[in-house]
């Protein structure tokens, strides 16, 4: 640890607090009960609880009181940052998950200050490396927590630091909340673009300049079941059924015994739904056993989910039974327009409402899909629709990049603020503050409580 600011010292956690103290109370007294999910992952998230009689929870659960710091000790809750301070408990007492560490600060030690240290990247990384137990159920060792060396500021400065963290992290939370709202807005923006594109509204001005005001007249087909909605399009578009405009060609695959994760001579890639997200698990099959092929420009439909009816393109090879190739009838749809048309929000809802469920999986009901009414724009207008959609989607893509950059910067704010706080750089030092060493000497000299319960001990000397 680097040099400490004037007036600071350092001590183990056990010198500053009691770990897992017990509570003795009448069974009929109401308390707050907090399972693991009630503990937040943000530095400032309040502990949630429900009221229960003390007698119902006192034996099998961890005890705590108002002002205690709670920290999850088990994976993945610890790695997720679950920690907080108990407050506003009924009768000031509570019980909760046996996977909580409960830390009760000694007099002169601010609970928010301790929580801040336990939320630092330095402590979290150290504790994560020291976790013991089997994979999937590891825990932070109690000994590590007890012997954790913490920089201790004077009591008055602890409060200034904690108050400053409360103020600044409130703003950080507000920033994160606002940023979290942007991704759903971008999703709705894309859905609105697709809805406008496939209903003709996106190219109203384009039609008007080429065919006159009549191009603004619309036609509709009303559907009632299983998803009630109107399919609307300009009168200049041609109405037909899905299967009159688009052929659906299912995939195939040989036995898994011939699969290879490397491309051997005479083998071809077998494309699966997962491959459109990652190349991590490529599969190859003998070319002579492949029956269905797609190019990178073909439009593919994911048959099974969740989510069902994913519209995909960009890969070349054979494709398996979980995929269908959507092939537009000649001169009705271009592949590029078809790619966006199949993503229209109302079509997805229609498919979901009529989906099959086989072997625990939702799947596209092909007989239901091919009955859907569709409208075909003139090919020239399809080209203009695709151009406009791609322009608008490129704008959304740029916003997403900027959003990701802003979210990355925002996630660094809390660790940076906490690190700054425990270097003594977050608030000014006051030479009139009682030095932390004097505080610890007082704690060490304080008489121990009579007959201390399990988990309680008197504060000892600073290290």
C-alpha positions in Angstrom: 0.0 0.0 0.0 1.3 3.4 -0.9 2.1 6.1 1.7 -0.9 7.1 3.7 -2.2 10.7 4.0 -1.4 12.7 7.2 -3.6 11.6 10.1 -4.4 8.2 8.5 -3.3 4.7 9.6 -4.1 1.2 8.7 -5.7 -1.7 10.5 -7.2 -5.1 9.8 -10.9 -5.4 9.4 -11.1 -7.3 12.7 -9.7 -4.2 14.5 -12.4 -2.1 13.1 -15.5 -4.2 13.2 -17.2 -7.4 14.5 -17.8 -10.1 12.0 -21.0 -12.1 11.9 -22.3 -11.0 15.4 -25.4 -12.8 16.8 -28.7 -11.2 17.9 -30.7 -12.2 21.0 -34.3 -11.2 20.8 -37.8 -12.5 21.7 -39.3 -14.8 19.1 -42.4 -12.7 18.7 -40.5 -9.5 17.7 -40.9 -8.5 14.1 -37.7 -8.3 12.1 -36.6 -7.7 8.5 -35.8 -10.8 6.4 -33.5 -10.4 3.4 -32.6 -13.3 1.0 -29.7 -13.0 -1.3 -31.7 -11.4 -4.1 -32.6 -8.5 -1.7 -29.0 -7.3 -1.6 -28.1 -4.9 -4.4 -25.1 -4.7 -6.6 -24.7 -0.9 -6.6 -22.8 0.9 -3.9 -25.9 2.9 -3.0 -28.7 0.3 -3.5 -30.7 0.0 -0.2 -31.2 -3.5 1.3 -34.7 -4.8 0.6 -36.5 -6.9 3.2 -39.8 -8.4 4.2 -41.2 -8.4 7.8 -41.2 -11.7 9.6 -41.3 -12.9 13.3 -37.8 -13.3 14.7 -38.6 -16.8 15.8 -39.1 -17.9 12.2 -35.7 -16.9 11.0 -33.3 -16.7 13.9 -31.8 -20.2 13.6 -31.1 -20.9 9.9 -30.0 -17.4 8.8 -27.4 -14.8 9.3 -28.2 -12.0 11.9 -27.7 -8.3 11.4 -28.9 -4.9 12.7 -29.3 -1.4 11.4 -26.0 0.0 10.3 -24.3 -3.4 9.6 -22.5 -3.9 6.3 -23.6 -7.0 4.4 -21.5 -8.6 1.7 -22.2 -11.7 -0.3 -19.4 -14.3 0.1 -20.4 -16.9 -2.5 -19.9 -17.0 -6.3 -21.3 -15.5 -8.5 -23.0 -13.1 -6.0 -19.7 -11.8 -4.7 -18.3 -11.2 -8.2 -21.5 -9.4 -9.1 -20.8 -6.9 -6.3 -23.6 -7.7 -4.0 -23.1 -5.6 -0.8 -24.9 -3.0 1.1 -25.9 -1.5 4.5 -28.9 -2.6 6.6 -31.2 0.2 7.4 -34.8 0.9 8.5 -35.3 -2.7 9.7 -38.3 -3.4 11.9 -37.1 -3.1 15.5 -33.6 -2.5 14.1 -32.9 -6.2 13.6 -32.9 -8.6 10.7 -31.8 -12.0 9.3 -30.9 -13.2 5.9 -29.0 -15.5 3.6 -26.4 -17.7 5.3 -24.1 -16.6 2.4 -23.8 -13.1 3.8 -20.8 -11.8 5.7 -22.1 -9.3 8.3 -19.7 -6.6 9.4 -20.6 -4.4 12.3 -18.4 -1.3 12.5 -17.0 -0.2 15.8 -17.7 3.3 17.2 -15.9 5.9 15.1 -15.9 3.7 11.9 -18.4 4.8 9.3 -20.3 1.9 7.8 -20.3 3.6 4.4 -16.6 4.0 4.6 -16.2 0.2 5.2 -18.6 -0.6 2.4 -16.6 1.7 0.1 -13.4 -0.3 0.8 -15.2 -3.6 0.3 -16.4 -2.3 -3.0 -13.0 -1.3 -4.3 -11.5 -3.2 -7.3 -8.3 -3.9 -5.3 -10.2 -5.8 -2.5 -12.6 -7.5 -5.0 -9.8 -8.8 -7.1 -7.8 -10.0 -4.1 -10.8 -11.8 -2.6 -11.8 -13.4 -5.9 -8.4 -14.9 -6.2 -8.5 -16.3 -2.7 -12.0 -17.9 -3.0 -12.1 -21.5 -2.0 -14.5 -24.4 -2.8 -15.7 -26.3 -5.8 -16.3 -24.7 -9.2 -19.6 -22.9 -9.2 -19.8 -22.7 -5.4 -16.7 -20.8 -4.3 -16.7 -18.6 -1.2 -14.5 -15.7 0.1 -12.6 -17.2 3.1 -13.5 -15.7 6.5 -9.8 -15.4 7.3 -9.1 -13.2 4.3 -11.8 -10.8 5.4 -10.7 -10.7 9.0 -7.1 -10.0 8.1 -7.9 -7.5 5.3 -5.7 -4.4 5.9 -7.7 -1.2 5.4 -6.5 2.4 5.2 -8.2 4.2 8.0 -9.0 7.9 7.8 -9.8 10.1 10.8 -13.5 9.6 11.8 -14.4 13.1 10.6 -12.8 12.5 7.3 -14.4 9.1 6.9 -17.8 10.9 7.1 -16.6 13.5 4.6 -15.5 10.8 2.2 -18.7 8.8 2.7 -20.9 11.9 2.1 -18.9 12.8 -1.0 -19.3 9.3 -2.3 -23.0 9.4 -1.7 -23.3 12.7 -3.6 -21.0 11.8 -6.6 -22.3 8.2 -6.9 -25.8 9.5 -7.0 -24.9 11.3 -10.1 -23.1 8.3 -11.5 -26.2 6.2 -10.9 -28.3 8.8 -12.7 -25.9 8.7 -15.7 -26.1 4.9 -15.8 -29.9 5.0 -15.6 -30.1 7.4 -18.5 -27.6 5.4 -20.6 -29.6 2.2 -19.8 -32.7 3.8 -21.4 -30.9 4.4 -24.7 -30.6 0.8 -25.9 -34.4 0.1 -25.7 -35.0 3.4 -27.5 -32.6 2.3 -30.3 -34.4 -1.0 -30.5 -37.8 0.7 -30.8 -36.3 3.1 -33.4 -35.3 0.1 -35.6 -38.7 -1.5 -35.1 -40.4 1.8 -36.2 -38.1 2.0 -39.2 -39.0 -1.6 -40.2 -42.7 -1.0 -39.7 -42.6 2.2 -41.8 -40.5 0.5 -44.5 -42.8 -2.5 -44.9 -46.0 -0.5 -44.8 -45.0 2.1 -47.4 -44.8 5.1 -45.0 -41.1 5.3 -45.3 -41.2 6.0 -49.0 -44.4 8.1 -49.3 -42.5 11.1 -50.6 -40.6 9.0 -53.1 -43.9 7.6 -54.5 -45.5 11.0 -54.7 -42.7 12.5 -56.8 -43.0 9.5 -59.2 -46.7 8.6 -59.4 -48.6 11.6 -58.0 -50.9 12.0 -55.0 -52.7 8.6 -55.6 -49.6 6.9 -54.3 -50.6 8.1 -50.8 -53.7 5.9 -50.8 -53.5 2.7 -48.8 -55.1 -0.8 -48.6 -55.5 -3.0 -45.6 -56.1 -6.7 -44.7 -57.4 -7.3 -41.2 -56.3 -10.3 -39.3 -58.1 -11.4 -36.1 -56.4 -14.6 -34.9 -54.1 -15.6 -33.5 -52.6 -12.0 -33.4 -55.1 -9.3 -34.3 -53.7 -6.5 -36.5 -54.0 -4.8 -39.9 -51.5 -5.5 -42.7 -51.4 -2.2 -44.5 -49.6 -1.1 -47.7 -50.0 1.5 -50.5 -52.4 0.6 -53.3 -49.5 0.5 -55.7 -48.2 -2.6 -54.0 -49.4 -6.1 -55.0 -51.2 -8.2 -52.4 -50.7 -11.9 -52.2 -50.2 -14.7 -49.7 -46.7 -15.4 -48.1 -46.3 -18.7 -50.0 -47.1 -17.0 -53.4 -44.2 -14.7 -52.9 -41.6 -16.7 -50.9 -40.5 -20.3 -50.8 -39.2 -21.8 -47.6 -36.5 -24.4 -48.0 -35.7 -26.4 -44.9 -32.2 -27.6 -44.0 -30.7 -31.0 -43.5 -27.8 -32.7 -41.8 -26.1 -36.1 -41.7 -25.5 -38.0 -38.4 -23.4 -36.3 -35.9 -20.8 -39.1 -36.1 -19.5 -37.5 -39.3 -19.2 -33.9 -37.8 -15.7 -32.4 -37.6 -14.7 -29.2 -35.8 -11.9 -28.7 -38.4 -12.3 -28.3 -42.2 -11.0 -31.5 -43.8 -10.5 -32.1 -47.5 -13.9 -32.7 -49.1 -15.7 -31.1 -46.1 -18.0 -28.1 -46.1 -19.2 -25.9 -43.2 -22.5 -26.9 -41.7 -24.2 -23.6 -40.6 -26.2 -23.5 -37.4 -28.2 -20.7 -35.8 -25.4 -20.1 -33.2 -22.9 -19.5 -36.0 -24.4 -16.1 -36.9 -23.3 -14.9 -33.5 -19.9 -16.5 -33.2 -17.4 -18.6 -35.2 -16.2 -20.2 -32.0 -17.8 -23.6 -32.6 -17.6 -24.3 -36.4 -18.9 -27.6 -37.6 -18.0 -29.3 -40.9 -19.5 -32.3 -42.8 -18.6 -34.3 -45.9 -19.7 -32.4 -48.9 -21.3 -35.5 -50.5 -23.6 -35.7 -47.5 -24.7 -32.0 -47.6 -28.2 -31.5 -49.1 -29.0 -27.8 -48.6 -26.7 -24.9 -49.3 -26.8 -21.1 -48.8 -24.7 -18.2 -49.9 -23.8 -15.1 -47.8 -26.6 -13.1 -49.5 -29.4 -15.6 -48.8 -31.9 -14.8 -46.2 -32.2 -17.5 -43.5 -34.8 -18.0 -40.8 -34.1 -19.6 -37.4 -36.9 -22.1 -36.9 -36.4 -22.8 -33.2 -35.9 -20.7 -30.1 -36.0 -18.9 -28.0 -36.0 -16.6 -29.8 -37.8 -18.1 -32.7 -37.9 -16.5 -36.2 -34.4 -14.9 -36.2 -33.7 -13.4 -39.6 -30.1 -14.1 -40.5 -27.7 -13.7 -43.4 -23.9 -13.4 -44.1 -22.6 -17.0 -44.0 -21.9 -19.6 -46.8 -22.1 -23.3 -46.6 -24.6 -26.1 -45.9 -27.3 -25.4 -43.3 -28.9 -27.6 -40.7 -32.5 -28.5 -39.9 -32.8 -25.5 -37.4 -32.7 -23.1 -40.4 -34.9 -22.4 -43.4 -33.9 -20.5 -46.5 -36.4 -17.8 -47.6 -36.3 -17.7 -51.4 -38.2 -14.9 -53.1 -40.2 -15.8 -56.2 -38.8 -14.3 -59.3 -39.3 -10.5 -59.7 -41.5 -10.3 -56.5 -38.9 -9.5 -53.8 -35.2 -8.7 -53.9 -33.2 -10.5 -51.3 -32.2 -7.3 -49.6 -35.8 -6.1 -49.3 -36.9 -9.6 -48.1 -34.2 -9.5 -45.3 -35.9 -6.4 -43.8 -39.5 -7.4 -44.6 -39.1 -10.6 -42.6 -38.0 -8.5 -39.6 -41.2 -6.4 -39.5 -42.5 -6.4 -35.9 -46.1 -7.5 -36.7 -44.9 -10.5 -38.6 -42.7 -11.6 -35.7 -45.7 -11.3 -33.3 -47.9 -13.3 -35.8 -45.3 -16.1 -35.9 -44.9 -16.1 -32.2 -48.7 -16.3 -31.6 -48.9 -19.3 -33.9 -45.7 -21.1 -32.9 -45.4 -24.8 -32.3 -43.8 -26.3 -29.2 -41.9 -29.5 -29.8 -39.5 -31.3 -27.4 -39.5 -28.3 -25.1 -38.6 -25.8 -27.9 -40.8 -23.2 -29.5 -40.7 -23.5 -33.3 -42.0 -21.7 -36.4 -45.3 -23.2 -37.6 -44.6 -23.2 -41.3 -48.3 -23.9 -42.2 -49.3 -20.8 -40.2 -46.5 -18.6 -41.6 -47.3 -19.2 -45.3 -50.9 -17.9 -44.8 -49.7 -14.5 -43.8 -50.8 -11.7 -46.3 -48.0 -9.8 -47.9 -47.6 -6.8 -50.2 -44.9 -6.5 -52.8 -43.6 -3.1 -53.7 -42.3 -2.4 -57.2 -38.7 -3.5 -57.4 -37.5 0.1 -57.9 -39.3 1.1 -54.7 -37.8 -1.9 -52.9 -34.3 -0.6 -53.8 -35.2 2.8 -52.4 -36.6 1.3 -49.2 -33.5 -0.8 -48.6 -31.3 2.3 -49.2 -33.3 4.3 -46.6 -33.4 1.5 -44.0 -29.7 1.0 -44.3 -29.1 4.7 -43.9 -31.2 4.9 -40.8 -29.8 1.7 -39.4 -26.2 2.9 -40.0 -27.2 6.0 -37.9 -28.5 3.7 -35.1 -25.3 1.7 -35.3 -23.2 4.8 -34.8 -25.3 5.7 -31.8 -24.8 2.3 -30.4 -21.0 2.6 -30.7 -21.1 5.9 -28.9 -23.5 4.4 -26.3 -21.1 1.5 -25.7 -18.2 3.9 -25.3 -20.2 6.0 -22.8 -21.2 2.9 -20.8 -17.6 1.7 -20.7 -16.5 5.1 -19.4 -19.4 5.2 -16.9 -18.5 1.7 -15.5 -15.0 3.1 -14.7 -16.3 6.0 -12.7 -17.2 4.1 -9.5 -13.9 2.2 -9.2 -11.9 5.3 -10.0 -13.8 7.3 -7.3 -13.4 4.6 -4.7 -9.6 4.3 -5.5 -9.3 8.1 -5.2 -11.2 8.1 -1.9 -8.9 5.6 -0.3 -5.8 7.5 -1.5 -7.0 10.5 0.4 -7.7 12.5 -2.7 -11.5 12.7 -2.8 -12.0 15.3 0.0 -9.6 17.8 1.6 -7.8 16.7 4.8 -8.4 18.8 8.0 -5.3 19.1 10.3 -7.8 19.6 13.2 -9.2 16.1 12.8 -8.3 13.6 15.4 -5.7 11.2 13.9 -7.0 7.8 13.1 -4.3 6.2 15.3 -5.8 7.9 18.3 -9.2 6.5 17.4 -7.8 3.0 17.1 -6.0 3.3 20.5 -9.3 4.3 22.1 -11.0 1.3 20.5 -8.3 -1.0 21.7 -8.5 0.3 25.3 -12.3 0.1 25.4 -13.5 -2.6 27.8 -14.7 -5.7 26.2 -18.5 -6.4 26.5 -19.3 -8.9 29.2 -19.7 -12.5 28.0 -19.3 -11.7 24.3 -21.4 -13.8 22.0 -20.1 -15.9 19.3 -18.7 -13.7 16.5 -18.1 -10.7 18.8 -14.8 -9.5 20.1 -13.2 -6.3 21.4 -11.2 -4.2 19.0 -7.5 -4.8 19.2 -4.5 -2.8 18.4 -3.9 -1.2 14.9 -1.4 -2.9 12.7 
